[in-house]
Amino acid sequence: MHNQHPGRRSDGCVCQAIERCNQAETVSAWIRDQRLWRTRRDLADAALDTVPIHEIATRWGFGRVGDFSRAFRTAYGESPREFRSRTARRG
């Protein structure tokens, strides 16, 4: 079974997750957070360890690697490269 994001129903509908979205948070922020979560999941996936970080970022809608890197660091407290390196050592 694939890592399933919390709040996502098995049929793929994210409607309930959007409804539960904090009212103070904008929809665009929620979408960005979902994309960041997916890049983080992929960066931790040993099967994707040869896929370049910029390719994973692009796959999830980040057009500029610098913007992605800054958003990732803000969200998770470390760069995508640091995260990947740290999770690789654990695995």
PyMOL Python script that loads the backbone (N, CA, C, O; Angstrom):
from pymol import cmd

cmd.read_pdbstr("""\
ATOM      1  N   MET A   1       0.840  -1.186   0.000  1.00  0.00           N
ATOM      2  CA  MET A   1       0.000   0.000   0.000  1.00  0.00           C
ATOM      3  C   MET A   1       0.877   1.239   0.000  1.00  0.00           C
ATOM      4  O   MET A   1       1.861   1.313   0.736  1.00  0.00           O
ATOM      5  N   HIS A   2       0.523   2.201  -0.818  1.00  0.00           N
ATOM      6  CA  HIS A   2       1.260   3.460  -0.880  1.00  0.00           C
ATOM      7  C   HIS A   2       0.982   4.296   0.359  1.00  0.00           C
ATOM      8  O   HIS A   2      -0.055   4.155   1.007  1.00  0.00           O
ATOM      9  N   ASN A   3       1.935   5.174   0.676  1.00  0.00           N
ATOM     10  CA  ASN A   3       1.674   6.137   1.746  1.00  0.00           C
ATOM     11  C   ASN A   3       0.472   6.952   1.342  1.00  0.00           C
ATOM     12  O   ASN A   3       0.472   7.587   0.288  1.00  0.00           O
ATOM     13  N   GLN A   4      -0.531   6.941   2.151  1.00  0.00           N
ATOM     14  CA  GLN A   4      -1.732   7.717   1.855  1.00  0.00           C
ATOM     15  C   GLN A   4      -1.738   8.932   2.747  1.00  0.00           C
ATOM     16  O   GLN A   4      -1.517   8.832   3.954  1.00  0.00           O
ATOM     17  N   HIS A   5      -1.990  10.065   2.159  1.00  0.00           N
ATOM     18  CA  HIS A   5      -2.003  11.305   2.920  1.00  0.00           C
ATOM     19  C   HIS A   5      -3.179  11.292   3.876  1.00  0.00           C
ATOM     20  O   HIS A   5      -4.275  10.869   3.510  1.00  0.00           O
ATOM     21  N   PRO A   6      -2.958  11.756   5.107  1.00  0.00           N
ATOM     22  CA  PRO A   6      -4.062  11.825   6.062  1.00  0.00           C
ATOM     23  C   PRO A   6      -5.209  12.670   5.512  1.00  0.00           C
ATOM     24  O   PRO A   6      -4.979  13.736   4.941  1.00  0.00           O
ATOM     25  N   GLY A   7      -6.412  12.206   5.681  1.00  0.00           N
ATOM     26  CA  GLY A   7      -7.578  12.950   5.223  1.00  0.00           C
ATOM     27  C   GLY A   7      -8.022  12.598   3.824  1.00  0.00           C
ATOM     28  O   GLY A   7      -9.095  13.018   3.390  1.00  0.00           O
ATOM     29  N   ARG A   8      -7.220  11.838   3.112  1.00  0.00           N
ATOM     30  CA  ARG A   8      -7.582  11.474   1.749  1.00  0.00           C
ATOM     31  C   ARG A   8      -8.328  10.147   1.780  1.00  0.00           C
ATOM     32  O   ARG A   8      -7.819   9.156   2.304  1.00  0.00           O
ATOM     33  N   ARG A   9      -9.502  10.128   1.234  1.00  0.00           N
ATOM     34  CA  ARG A   9     -10.288   8.900   1.196  1.00  0.00           C
ATOM     35  C   ARG A   9      -9.709   7.960   0.158  1.00  0.00           C
ATOM     36  O   ARG A   9      -9.016   8.385  -0.767  1.00  0.00           O
ATOM     37  N   SER A  10      -9.999   6.684   0.320  1.00  0.00           N
ATOM     38  CA  SER A  10      -9.446   5.686  -0.589  1.00  0.00           C
ATOM     39  C   SER A  10      -9.914   5.893  -2.027  1.00  0.00           C
ATOM     40  O   SER A  10      -9.227   5.469  -2.956  1.00  0.00           O
ATOM     41  N   ASP A  11     -11.053   6.528  -2.234  1.00  0.00           N
ATOM     42  CA  ASP A  11     -11.526   6.768  -3.600  1.00  0.00           C
ATOM     43  C   ASP A  11     -10.862   7.993  -4.229  1.00  0.00           C
ATOM     44  O   ASP A  11     -11.179   8.360  -5.361  1.00  0.00           O
ATOM     45  N   GLY A  12      -9.936   8.629  -3.493  1.00  0.00           N
ATOM     46  CA  GLY A  12      -9.188   9.747  -4.046  1.00  0.00           C
ATOM     47  C   GLY A  12      -9.801  11.110  -3.819  1.00  0.00           C
ATOM     48  O   GLY A  12      -9.189  12.118  -4.171  1.00  0.00           O
ATOM     49  N   CYS A  13     -10.979  11.175  -3.247  1.00  0.00           N
ATOM     50  CA  CYS A  13     -11.634  12.458  -3.027  1.00  0.00           C
ATOM     51  C   CYS A  13     -10.970  13.212  -1.882  1.00  0.00           C
ATOM     52  O   CYS A  13     -10.748  12.661  -0.804  1.00  0.00           O
ATOM     53  N   VAL A  14     -10.665  14.450  -2.125  1.00  0.00           N
ATOM     54  CA  VAL A  14     -10.061  15.271  -1.080  1.00  0.00           C
ATOM     55  C   VAL A  14     -11.058  16.294  -0.537  1.00  0.00           C
ATOM     56  O   VAL A  14     -10.686  17.213   0.193  1.00  0.00           O
ATOM     57  N   CYS A  15     -12.322  16.124  -0.902  1.00  0.00           N
ATOM     58  CA  CYS A  15     -13.340  17.093  -0.501  1.00  0.00           C
ATOM     59  C   CYS A  15     -13.398  17.272   1.007  1.00  0.00           C
ATOM     60  O   CYS A  15     -13.421  18.403   1.493  1.00  0.00           O
ATOM     61  N   GLN A  16     -13.422  16.185   1.748  1.00  0.00           N
ATOM     62  CA  GLN A  16     -13.497  16.293   3.205  1.00  0.00           C
ATOM     63  C   GLN A  16     -12.252  16.955   3.773  1.00  0.00           C
ATOM     64  O   GLN A  16     -12.332  17.728   4.728  1.00  0.00           O
ATOM     65  N   ALA A  17     -11.103  16.652   3.186  1.00  0.00           N
ATOM     66  CA  ALA A  17      -9.865  17.267   3.665  1.00  0.00           C
ATOM     67  C   ALA A  17      -9.910  18.775   3.453  1.00  0.00           C
ATOM     68  O   ALA A  17      -9.463  19.538   4.310  1.00  0.00           O
ATOM     69  N   ILE A  18     -10.442  19.203   2.326  1.00  0.00           N
ATOM     70  CA  ILE A  18     -10.560  20.636   2.065  1.00  0.00           C
ATOM     71  C   ILE A  18     -11.539  21.267   3.045  1.00  0.00           C
ATOM     72  O   ILE A  18     -11.301  22.365   3.547  1.00  0.00           O
ATOM     73  N   GLU A  19     -12.639  20.574   3.317  1.00  0.00           N
ATOM     74  CA  GLU A  19     -13.613  21.104   4.267  1.00  0.00           C
ATOM     75  C   GLU A  19     -13.008  21.254   5.656  1.00  0.00           C
ATOM     76  O   GLU A  19     -13.350  22.184   6.388  1.00  0.00           O
ATOM     77  N   ARG A  20     -12.109  20.342   6.023  1.00  0.00           N
ATOM     78  CA  ARG A  20     -11.469  20.400   7.335  1.00  0.00           C
ATOM     79  C   ARG A  20     -10.326  21.410   7.378  1.00  0.00           C
ATOM     80  O   ARG A  20      -9.777  21.700   8.440  1.00  0.00           O
ATOM     81  N   CYS A  21      -9.985  21.931   6.229  1.00  0.00           N
ATOM     82  CA  CYS A  21      -8.900  22.910   6.148  1.00  0.00           C
ATOM     83  C   CYS A  21      -9.199  24.069   7.099  1.00  0.00           C
ATOM     84  O   CYS A  21     -10.309  24.601   7.109  1.00  0.00           O
ATOM     85  N   ASN A  22      -8.233  24.444   7.874  1.00  0.00           N
ATOM     86  CA  ASN A  22      -8.374  25.548   8.819  1.00  0.00           C
ATOM     87  C   ASN A  22      -8.843  26.788   8.067  1.00  0.00           C
ATOM     88  O   ASN A  22      -8.288  27.140   7.026  1.00  0.00           O
ATOM     89  N   GLN A  23      -9.853  27.437   8.593  1.00  0.00           N
ATOM     90  CA  GLN A  23     -10.421  28.601   7.920  1.00  0.00           C
ATOM     91  C   GLN A  23      -9.410  29.727   7.735  1.00  0.00           C
ATOM     92  O   GLN A  23      -9.520  30.503   6.786  1.00  0.00           O
ATOM     93  N   ALA A  24      -8.427  29.827   8.627  1.00  0.00           N
ATOM     94  CA  ALA A  24      -7.415  30.874   8.511  1.00  0.00           C
ATOM     95  C   ALA A  24      -6.422  30.577   7.391  1.00  0.00           C
ATOM     96  O   ALA A  24      -5.710  31.470   6.932  1.00  0.00           O
ATOM     97  N   GLU A  25      -6.377  29.344   6.960  1.00  0.00           N
ATOM     98  CA  GLU A  25      -5.445  28.941   5.913  1.00  0.00           C
ATOM     99  C   GLU A  25      -6.131  29.086   4.550  1.00  0.00           C
ATOM    100  O   GLU A  25      -7.282  28.681   4.384  1.00  0.00           O
ATOM    101  N   THR A  26      -5.444  29.647   3.609  1.00  0.00           N
ATOM    102  CA  THR A  26      -6.026  29.793   2.278  1.00  0.00           C
ATOM    103  C   THR A  26      -5.969  28.463   1.535  1.00  0.00           C
ATOM    104  O   THR A  26      -5.173  27.585   1.869  1.00  0.00           O
ATOM    105  N   VAL A  27      -6.804  28.332   0.547  1.00  0.00           N
ATOM    106  CA  VAL A  27      -6.805  27.129  -0.275  1.00  0.00           C
ATOM    107  C   VAL A  27      -5.448  26.965  -0.964  1.00  0.00           C
ATOM    108  O   VAL A  27      -4.932  25.851  -1.060  1.00  0.00           O
ATOM    109  N   SER A  28      -4.875  28.058  -1.439  1.00  0.00           N
ATOM    110  CA  SER A  28      -3.573  27.947  -2.116  1.00  0.00           C
ATOM    111  C   SER A  28      -2.484  27.470  -1.155  1.00  0.00           C
ATOM    112  O   SER A  28      -1.594  26.720  -1.555  1.00  0.00           O
ATOM    113  N   ALA A  29      -2.545  27.896   0.101  1.00  0.00           N
ATOM    114  CA  ALA A  29      -1.579  27.421   1.098  1.00  0.00           C
ATOM    115  C   ALA A  29      -1.788  25.928   1.359  1.00  0.00           C
ATOM    116  O   ALA A  29      -0.824  25.179   1.512  1.00  0.00           O
ATOM    117  N   TRP A  30      -3.042  25.505   1.409  1.00  0.00           N
ATOM    118  CA  TRP A  30      -3.341  24.092   1.616  1.00  0.00           C
ATOM    119  C   TRP A  30      -2.792  23.258   0.467  1.00  0.00           C
ATOM    120  O   TRP A  30      -2.197  22.202   0.686  1.00  0.00           O
ATOM    121  N   ILE A  31      -2.995  23.737  -0.764  1.00  0.00           N
ATOM    122  CA  ILE A  31      -2.487  23.021  -1.946  1.00  0.00           C
ATOM    123  C   ILE A  31      -0.964  22.960  -1.902  1.00  0.00           C
ATOM    124  O   ILE A  31      -0.384  21.902  -2.148  1.00  0.00           O
ATOM    125  N   ARG A  32      -0.306  24.081  -1.593  1.00  0.00           N
ATOM    126  CA  ARG A  32       1.159  24.096  -1.484  1.00  0.00           C
ATOM    127  C   ARG A  32       1.635  23.084  -0.447  1.00  0.00           C
ATOM    128  O   ARG A  32       2.601  22.357  -0.675  1.00  0.00           O
ATOM    129  N   ASP A  33       0.949  23.043   0.696  1.00  0.00           N
ATOM    130  CA  ASP A  33       1.323  22.095   1.744  1.00  0.00           C
ATOM    131  C   ASP A  33       1.173  20.650   1.280  1.00  0.00           C
ATOM    132  O   ASP A  33       1.994  19.799   1.623  1.00  0.00           O
ATOM    133  N   GLN A  34       0.136  20.370   0.508  1.00  0.00           N
ATOM    134  CA  GLN A  34      -0.049  19.019  -0.033  1.00  0.00           C
ATOM    135  C   GLN A  34       1.096  18.668  -0.984  1.00  0.00           C
ATOM    136  O   GLN A  34       1.624  17.557  -0.946  1.00  0.00           O
ATOM    137  N   ARG A  35       1.474  19.623  -1.834  1.00  0.00           N
ATOM    138  CA  ARG A  35       2.576  19.390  -2.771  1.00  0.00           C
ATOM    139  C   ARG A  35       3.886  19.189  -2.017  1.00  0.00           C
ATOM    140  O   ARG A  35       4.677  18.319  -2.380  1.00  0.00           O
ATOM    141  N   LEU A  36       4.126  19.983  -0.970  1.00  0.00           N
ATOM    142  CA  LEU A  36       5.335  19.809  -0.155  1.00  0.00           C
ATOM    143  C   LEU A  36       5.333  18.446   0.520  1.00  0.00           C
ATOM    144  O   LEU A  36       6.368  17.781   0.572  1.00  0.00           O
ATOM    145  N   TRP A  37       4.195  18.023   1.035  1.00  0.00           N
ATOM    146  CA  TRP A  37       4.103  16.710   1.680  1.00  0.00           C
ATOM    147  C   TRP A  37       4.470  15.606   0.695  1.00  0.00           C
ATOM    148  O   TRP A  37       5.174  14.659   1.044  1.00  0.00           O
ATOM    149  N   ARG A  38       3.989  15.739  -0.532  1.00  0.00           N
ATOM    150  CA  ARG A  38       4.270  14.710  -1.540  1.00  0.00           C
ATOM    151  C   ARG A  38       5.746  14.706  -1.949  1.00  0.00           C
ATOM    152  O   ARG A  38       6.327  13.643  -2.171  1.00  0.00           O
ATOM    153  N   THR A  39       6.347  15.886  -2.047  1.00  0.00           N
ATOM    154  CA  THR A  39       7.780  15.905  -2.373  1.00  0.00           C
ATOM    155  C   THR A  39       8.572  15.287  -1.230  1.00  0.00           C
ATOM    156  O   THR A  39       9.527  14.547  -1.468  1.00  0.00           O
ATOM    157  N   ARG A  40       8.192  15.578  -0.005  1.00  0.00           N
ATOM    158  CA  ARG A  40       8.881  15.011   1.167  1.00  0.00           C
ATOM    159  C   ARG A  40       8.768  13.487   1.168  1.00  0.00           C
ATOM    160  O   ARG A  40       9.745  12.781   1.416  1.00  0.00           O
ATOM    161  N   ARG A  41       7.576  12.999   0.891  1.00  0.00           N
ATOM    162  CA  ARG A  41       7.361  11.550   0.814  1.00  0.00           C
ATOM    163  C   ARG A  41       8.255  10.927  -0.254  1.00  0.00           C
ATOM    164  O   ARG A  41       8.879   9.891  -0.021  1.00  0.00           O
ATOM    165  N   ASP A  42       8.317  11.563  -1.430  1.00  0.00           N
ATOM    166  CA  ASP A  42       9.142  11.029  -2.512  1.00  0.00           C
ATOM    167  C   ASP A  42      10.633  11.101  -2.197  1.00  0.00           C
ATOM    168  O   ASP A  42      11.388  10.196  -2.553  1.00  0.00           O
ATOM    169  N   LEU A  43      11.055  12.169  -1.533  1.00  0.00           N
ATOM    170  CA  LEU A  43      12.466  12.293  -1.162  1.00  0.00           C
ATOM    171  C   LEU A  43      12.875  11.215  -0.155  1.00  0.00           C
ATOM    172  O   LEU A  43      14.040  10.821  -0.120  1.00  0.00           O
ATOM    173  N   ALA A  44      11.949  10.742   0.648  1.00  0.00           N
ATOM    174  CA  ALA A  44      12.236   9.702   1.631  1.00  0.00           C
ATOM    175  C   ALA A  44      12.119   8.292   1.046  1.00  0.00           C
ATOM    176  O   ALA A  44      12.496   7.318   1.698  1.00  0.00           O
ATOM    177  N   ASP A  45      11.608   8.181  -0.161  1.00  0.00           N
ATOM    178  CA  ASP A  45      11.371   6.884  -0.789  1.00  0.00           C
ATOM    179  C   ASP A  45      12.669   6.342  -1.385  1.00  0.00           C
ATOM    180  O   ASP A  45      13.223   6.932  -2.313  1.00  0.00           O
ATOM    181  N   ALA A  46      13.150   5.228  -0.855  1.00  0.00           N
ATOM    182  CA  ALA A  46      14.399   4.631  -1.325  1.00  0.00           C
ATOM    183  C   ALA A  46      14.335   4.255  -2.804  1.00  0.00           C
ATOM    184  O   ALA A  46      15.359   4.260  -3.487  1.00  0.00           O
ATOM    185  N   ALA A  47      13.163   3.935  -3.296  1.00  0.00           N
ATOM    186  CA  ALA A  47      13.012   3.580  -4.707  1.00  0.00           C
ATOM    187  C   ALA A  47      13.256   4.767  -5.634  1.00  0.00           C
ATOM    188  O   ALA A  47      13.499   4.591  -6.827  1.00  0.00           O
ATOM    189  N   LEU A  48      13.189   5.990  -5.072  1.00  0.00           N
ATOM    190  CA  LEU A  48      13.379   7.198  -5.877  1.00  0.00           C
ATOM    191  C   LEU A  48      14.702   7.890  -5.566  1.00  0.00           C
ATOM    192  O   LEU A  48      14.888   9.052  -5.927  1.00  0.00           O
ATOM    193  N   ASP A  49      15.625   7.192  -4.901  1.00  0.00           N
ATOM    194  CA  ASP A  49      16.856   7.851  -4.456  1.00  0.00           C
ATOM    195  C   ASP A  49      17.772   8.298  -5.582  1.00  0.00           C
ATOM    196  O   ASP A  49      18.670   9.108  -5.352  1.00  0.00           O
ATOM    197  N   THR A  50      17.570   7.794  -6.791  1.00  0.00           N
ATOM    198  CA  THR A  50      18.386   8.245  -7.924  1.00  0.00           C
ATOM    199  C   THR A  50      17.716   9.355  -8.725  1.00  0.00           C
ATOM    200  O   THR A  50      18.322   9.921  -9.635  1.00  0.00           O
ATOM    201  N   VAL A  51      16.466   9.668  -8.387  1.00  0.00           N
ATOM    202  CA  VAL A  51      15.749  10.749  -9.078  1.00  0.00           C
ATOM    203  C   VAL A  51      16.229  12.075  -8.498  1.00  0.00           C
ATOM    204  O   VAL A  51      16.177  12.272  -7.284  1.00  0.00           O
ATOM    205  N   PRO A  52      16.693  12.983  -9.346  1.00  0.00           N
ATOM    206  CA  PRO A  52      17.174  14.271  -8.841  1.00  0.00           C
ATOM    207  C   PRO A  52      16.077  15.048  -8.105  1.00  0.00           C
ATOM    208  O   PRO A  52      14.896  14.956  -8.440  1.00  0.00           O
ATOM    209  N   ILE A  53      16.494  15.803  -7.109  1.00  0.00           N
ATOM    210  CA  ILE A  53      15.558  16.583  -6.299  1.00  0.00           C
ATOM    211  C   ILE A  53      14.739  17.529  -7.166  1.00  0.00           C
ATOM    212  O   ILE A  53      13.530  17.652  -6.975  1.00  0.00           O
ATOM    213  N   HIS A  54      15.387  18.199  -8.120  1.00  0.00           N
ATOM    214  CA  HIS A  54      14.638  19.142  -8.964  1.00  0.00           C
ATOM    215  C   HIS A  54      13.559  18.434  -9.781  1.00  0.00           C
ATOM    216  O   HIS A  54      12.522  19.022 -10.088  1.00  0.00           O
ATOM    217  N   GLU A  55      13.803  17.175 -10.131  1.00  0.00           N
ATOM    218  CA  GLU A  55      12.812  16.429 -10.897  1.00  0.00           C
ATOM    219  C   GLU A  55      11.597  16.087 -10.027  1.00  0.00           C
ATOM    220  O   GLU A  55      10.458  16.152 -10.489  1.00  0.00           O
ATOM    221  N   ILE A  56      11.847  15.728  -8.782  1.00  0.00           N
ATOM    222  CA  ILE A  56      10.743  15.457  -7.851  1.00  0.00           C
ATOM    223  C   ILE A  56       9.947  16.737  -7.607  1.00  0.00           C
ATOM    224  O   ILE A  56       8.716  16.720  -7.593  1.00  0.00           O
ATOM    225  N   ALA A  57      10.660  17.845  -7.415  1.00  0.00           N
ATOM    226  CA  ALA A  57       9.983  19.129  -7.196  1.00  0.00           C
ATOM    227  C   ALA A  57       9.122  19.498  -8.401  1.00  0.00           C
ATOM    228  O   ALA A  57       7.986  19.944  -8.241  1.00  0.00           O
ATOM    229  N   THR A  58       9.648  19.316  -9.583  1.00  0.00           N
ATOM    230  CA  THR A  58       8.905  19.627 -10.802  1.00  0.00           C
ATOM    231  C   THR A  58       7.692  18.721 -10.946  1.00  0.00           C
ATOM    232  O   THR A  58       6.623  19.168 -11.360  1.00  0.00           O
ATOM    233  N   ARG A  59       7.857  17.461 -10.607  1.00  0.00           N
ATOM    234  CA  ARG A  59       6.758  16.497 -10.692  1.00  0.00           C
ATOM    235  C   ARG A  59       5.562  16.953  -9.858  1.00  0.00           C
ATOM    236  O   ARG A  59       4.413  16.702 -10.221  1.00  0.00           O
ATOM    237  N   TRP A  60       5.836  17.622  -8.743  1.00  0.00           N
ATOM    238  CA  TRP A  60       4.761  18.060  -7.858  1.00  0.00           C
ATOM    239  C   TRP A  60       4.433  19.544  -8.015  1.00  0.00           C
ATOM    240  O   TRP A  60       3.833  20.146  -7.124  1.00  0.00           O
ATOM    241  N   GLY A  61       4.824  20.129  -9.142  1.00  0.00           N
ATOM    242  CA  GLY A  61       4.336  21.454  -9.495  1.00  0.00           C
ATOM    243  C   GLY A  61       5.194  22.630  -9.081  1.00  0.00           C
ATOM    244  O   GLY A  61       4.754  23.774  -9.189  1.00  0.00           O
ATOM    245  N   PHE A  62       6.405  22.382  -8.611  1.00  0.00           N
ATOM    246  CA  PHE A  62       7.306  23.483  -8.261  1.00  0.00           C
ATOM    247  C   PHE A  62       8.165  23.783  -9.485  1.00  0.00           C
ATOM    248  O   PHE A  62       9.032  22.991  -9.853  1.00  0.00           O
ATOM    249  N   GLY A  63       7.921  24.923 -10.107  1.00  0.00           N
ATOM    250  CA  GLY A  63       8.611  25.280 -11.341  1.00  0.00           C
ATOM    251  C   GLY A  63      10.039  25.756 -11.144  1.00  0.00           C
ATOM    252  O   GLY A  63      10.878  25.592 -12.030  1.00  0.00           O
ATOM    253  N   ARG A  64      10.318  26.338  -9.998  1.00  0.00           N
ATOM    254  CA  ARG A  64      11.670  26.847  -9.720  1.00  0.00           C
ATOM    255  C   ARG A  64      12.234  26.140  -8.495  1.00  0.00           C
ATOM    256  O   ARG A  64      11.634  26.150  -7.420  1.00  0.00           O
ATOM    257  N   VAL A  65      13.386  25.531  -8.678  1.00  0.00           N
ATOM    258  CA  VAL A  65      13.974  24.743  -7.595  1.00  0.00           C
ATOM    259  C   VAL A  65      14.305  25.616  -6.382  1.00  0.00           C
ATOM    260  O   VAL A  65      14.199  25.147  -5.249  1.00  0.00           O
ATOM    261  N   GLY A  66      14.697  26.857  -6.591  1.00  0.00           N
ATOM    262  CA  GLY A  66      14.993  27.754  -5.478  1.00  0.00           C
ATOM    263  C   GLY A  66      13.768  28.043  -4.633  1.00  0.00           C
ATOM    264  O   GLY A  66      13.839  28.040  -3.404  1.00  0.00           O
ATOM    265  N   ASP A  67      12.636  28.294  -5.293  1.00  0.00           N
ATOM    266  CA  ASP A  67      11.379  28.519  -4.568  1.00  0.00           C
ATOM    267  C   ASP A  67      10.981  27.271  -3.791  1.00  0.00           C
ATOM    268  O   ASP A  67      10.545  27.352  -2.643  1.00  0.00           O
ATOM    269  N   PHE A  68      11.137  26.113  -4.435  1.00  0.00           N
ATOM    270  CA  PHE A  68      10.817  24.854  -3.764  1.00  0.00           C
ATOM    271  C   PHE A  68      11.697  24.650  -2.531  1.00  0.00           C
ATOM    272  O   PHE A  68      11.207  24.300  -1.457  1.00  0.00           O
ATOM    273  N   SER A  69      12.984  24.869  -2.698  1.00  0.00           N
ATOM    274  CA  SER A  69      13.923  24.660  -1.596  1.00  0.00           C
ATOM    275  C   SER A  69      13.595  25.565  -0.405  1.00  0.00           C
ATOM    276  O   SER A  69      13.626  25.124   0.744  1.00  0.00           O
ATOM    277  N   ARG A  70      13.282  26.829  -0.686  1.00  0.00           N
ATOM    278  CA  ARG A  70      12.914  27.766   0.390  1.00  0.00           C
ATOM    279  C   ARG A  70      11.622  27.337   1.080  1.00  0.00           C
ATOM    280  O   ARG A  70      11.534  27.368   2.307  1.00  0.00           O
ATOM    281  N   ALA A  71      10.627  26.939   0.302  1.00  0.00           N
ATOM    282  CA  ALA A  71       9.345  26.506   0.875  1.00  0.00           C
ATOM    283  C   ALA A  71       9.538  25.237   1.708  1.00  0.00           C
ATOM    284  O   ALA A  71       8.942  25.102   2.777  1.00  0.00           O
ATOM    285  N   PHE A  72      10.362  24.312   1.227  1.00  0.00           N
ATOM    286  CA  PHE A  72      10.620  23.074   1.953  1.00  0.00           C
ATOM    287  C   PHE A  72      11.310  23.371   3.280  1.00  0.00           C
ATOM    288  O   PHE A  72      10.929  22.831   4.318  1.00  0.00           O
ATOM    289  N   ARG A  73      12.331  24.234   3.243  1.00  0.00           N
ATOM    290  CA  ARG A  73      13.062  24.583   4.470  1.00  0.00           C
ATOM    291  C   ARG A  73      12.133  25.275   5.475  1.00  0.00           C
ATOM    292  O   ARG A  73      12.199  25.001   6.673  1.00  0.00           O
ATOM    293  N   THR A  74      11.283  26.155   4.993  1.00  0.00           N
ATOM    294  CA  THR A  74      10.337  26.837   5.870  1.00  0.00           C
ATOM    295  C   THR A  74       9.377  25.834   6.518  1.00  0.00           C
ATOM    296  O   THR A  74       9.072  25.935   7.706  1.00  0.00           O
ATOM    297  N   ALA A  75       8.912  24.880   5.736  1.00  0.00           N
ATOM    298  CA  ALA A  75       7.937  23.902   6.233  1.00  0.00           C
ATOM    299  C   ALA A  75       8.561  22.861   7.162  1.00  0.00           C
ATOM    300  O   ALA A  75       7.939  22.456   8.144  1.00  0.00           O
ATOM    301  N   TYR A  76       9.792  22.424   6.855  1.00  0.00           N
ATOM    302  CA  TYR A  76      10.355  21.267   7.557  1.00  0.00           C
ATOM    303  C   TYR A  76      11.657  21.552   8.306  1.00  0.00           C
ATOM    304  O   TYR A  76      12.188  20.661   8.970  1.00  0.00           O
ATOM    305  N   GLY A  77      12.172  22.761   8.212  1.00  0.00           N
ATOM    306  CA  GLY A  77      13.350  23.125   8.994  1.00  0.00           C
ATOM    307  C   GLY A  77      14.676  22.628   8.465  1.00  0.00           C
ATOM    308  O   GLY A  77      15.689  22.717   9.160  1.00  0.00           O
ATOM    309  N   GLU A  78      14.693  22.113   7.263  1.00  0.00           N
ATOM    310  CA  GLU A  78      15.930  21.666   6.626  1.00  0.00           C
ATOM    311  C   GLU A  78      15.726  21.667   5.119  1.00  0.00           C
ATOM    312  O   GLU A  78      14.597  21.654   4.629  1.00  0.00           O
ATOM    313  N   SER A  79      16.833  21.684   4.395  1.00  0.00           N
ATOM    314  CA  SER A  79      16.730  21.702   2.933  1.00  0.00           C
ATOM    315  C   SER A  79      16.303  20.318   2.434  1.00  0.00           C
ATOM    316  O   SER A  79      16.437  19.329   3.154  1.00  0.00           O
ATOM    317  N   PRO A  80      15.793  20.251   1.212  1.00  0.00           N
ATOM    318  CA  PRO A  80      15.439  18.946   0.643  1.00  0.00           C
ATOM    319  C   PRO A  80      16.647  18.001   0.619  1.00  0.00           C
ATOM    320  O   PRO A  80      16.502  16.810   0.893  1.00  0.00           O
ATOM    321  N   ARG A  81      17.819  18.517   0.298  1.00  0.00           N
ATOM    322  CA  ARG A  81      19.032  17.689   0.263  1.00  0.00           C
ATOM    323  C   ARG A  81      19.380  17.154   1.658  1.00  0.00           C
ATOM    324  O   ARG A  81      19.722  15.982   1.815  1.00  0.00           O
ATOM    325  N   GLU A  82      19.288  18.027   2.665  1.00  0.00           N
ATOM    326  CA  GLU A  82      19.563  17.585   4.041  1.00  0.00           C
ATOM    327  C   GLU A  82      18.560  16.518   4.474  1.00  0.00           C
ATOM    328  O   GLU A  82      18.932  15.522   5.095  1.00  0.00           O
ATOM    329  N   PHE A  83      17.290  16.732   4.143  1.00  0.00           N
ATOM    330  CA  PHE A  83      16.255  15.761   4.501  1.00  0.00           C
ATOM    331  C   PHE A  83      16.525  14.420   3.835  1.00  0.00           C
ATOM    332  O   PHE A  83      16.466  13.374   4.482  1.00  0.00           O
ATOM    333  N   ARG A  84      16.821  14.454   2.548  1.00  0.00           N
ATOM    334  CA  ARG A  84      17.055  13.197   1.811  1.00  0.00           C
ATOM    335  C   ARG A  84      18.261  12.472   2.384  1.00  0.00           C
ATOM    336  O   ARG A  84      18.226  11.256   2.574  1.00  0.00           O
ATOM    337  N   SER A  85      19.321  13.207   2.657  1.00  0.00           N
ATOM    338  CA  SER A  85      20.514  12.602   3.215  1.00  0.00           C
ATOM    339  C   SER A  85      20.242  11.977   4.585  1.00  0.00           C
ATOM    340  O   SER A  85      20.693  10.867   4.864  1.00  0.00           O
ATOM    341  N   ARG A  86      19.519  12.679   5.421  1.00  0.00           N
ATOM    342  CA  ARG A  86      19.197  12.179   6.763  1.00  0.00           C
ATOM    343  C   ARG A  86      18.301  10.948   6.708  1.00  0.00           C
ATOM    344  O   ARG A  86      18.528   9.990   7.447  1.00  0.00           O
ATOM    345  N   THR A  87      17.299  10.956   5.858  1.00  0.00           N
ATOM    346  CA  THR A  87      16.389   9.809   5.789  1.00  0.00           C
ATOM    347  C   THR A  87      17.063   8.623   5.138  1.00  0.00           C
ATOM    348  O   THR A  87      16.722   7.483   5.453  1.00  0.00           O
ATOM    349  N   ALA A  88      18.006   8.847   4.242  1.00  0.00           N
ATOM    350  CA  ALA A  88      18.746   7.749   3.610  1.00  0.00           C
ATOM    351  C   ALA A  88      19.604   7.013   4.634  1.00  0.00           C
ATOM    352  O   ALA A  88      19.754   5.793   4.560  1.00  0.00           O
ATOM    353  N   ARG A  89      20.166   7.748   5.587  1.00  0.00           N
ATOM    354  CA  ARG A  89      21.002   7.120   6.621  1.00  0.00           C
ATOM    355  C   ARG A  89      20.169   6.241   7.533  1.00  0.00           C
ATOM    356  O   ARG A  89      20.662   5.233   8.041  1.00  0.00           O
ATOM    357  N   ARG A  90      18.920   6.605   7.746  1.00  0.00           N
ATOM    358  CA  ARG A  90      18.044   5.814   8.612  1.00  0.00           C
ATOM    359  C   ARG A  90      17.626   4.514   7.950  1.00  0.00           C
ATOM    360  O   ARG A  90      17.548   3.461   8.582  1.00  0.00           O
ATOM    361  N   GLY A  91      17.354   4.626   6.630  1.00  0.00           N
ATOM    362  CA  GLY A  91      16.811   3.491   5.902  1.00  0.00           C
ATOM    363  C   GLY A  91      17.789   2.419   5.737  1.00  0.00           C
ATOM    364  O   GLY A  91      17.480   1.388   5.141  1.00  0.00           O
TER     365      GLY A  91
END
""", "prot")
cmd.dss("prot")
cmd.show_as("cartoon", "prot")
cmd.util.cbc("prot")
cmd.orient("prot")
